[in-house]
């Protein structure tokens, strides 16, 4: 049955042994970077690479790719479902607990029993991930930024960039612009229009509220808001209606992770173009290429992973159902992997 095949066998959200070992070394004499341990995983960086080691395997990633992915995993609190840093290493969110794995979503590893997974308390692993992104990010490099808009991550330890890596992801309680909620972006509060959105009109809607409803009504120009995003591939929660979360974002270069959601995920392409590579969530087999042009809408199934490529900075509305019940319903076969069946 397709649904059973696509779930992650053995990854039940409770009952797994929690790893409690965490460690960090002093700064290396040559590179200046600290090394980190979480459970049986060991992490080391040098001038160009992140090196990951676990019982029975080693793996390398270019440090720019690793830091961009690590930054998203930290900022998103392990996000929905699976965050594949690449085809080998990643995390799976169980909302309070999290798996860290090597090879678990790659059938070259799983078919010969060489994949490795450990379970952690989310906040404990998060502390190590935050220390790692802090220590390994040099002055002048911003892992949230498009490559053309930041410096380079290479070389020995050279300062830090705490301001960039400690950005809080926007999470509106009700909607951007409402009293007491996250504000609309303006020049004055530090969000100038991005160079690639110079043609986006900056007018704001005019609205007149019946007395007594000032707290309940707001309106803002979403295109203006997105044209002023200072980060890429970082969906912000801009409106909330029960479990319905509108998470628009601006995209340039490559989605730093292969995201394997544990629920359906809608993409509304608001401007320009993104090319999506779609792979099977469990095995990593290629499934489709999707070219999304302005106005296109698609729904990613719950059993795939996706990575987007955006040559010109573009605007994407990601629409999530935030219900905590969905992953279990899908795992148990009680909810489908697709939003609509014809
Ligand atoms: Fe996604």
Boltz pocket constraint, residues with backbone or C-beta under 6 A from the ligand:
constraints:
  - pocket:
      binder: B
      contacts: [[A, 259], [A, 261], [A, 265], [A, 306]]
      max_distance: 6.0
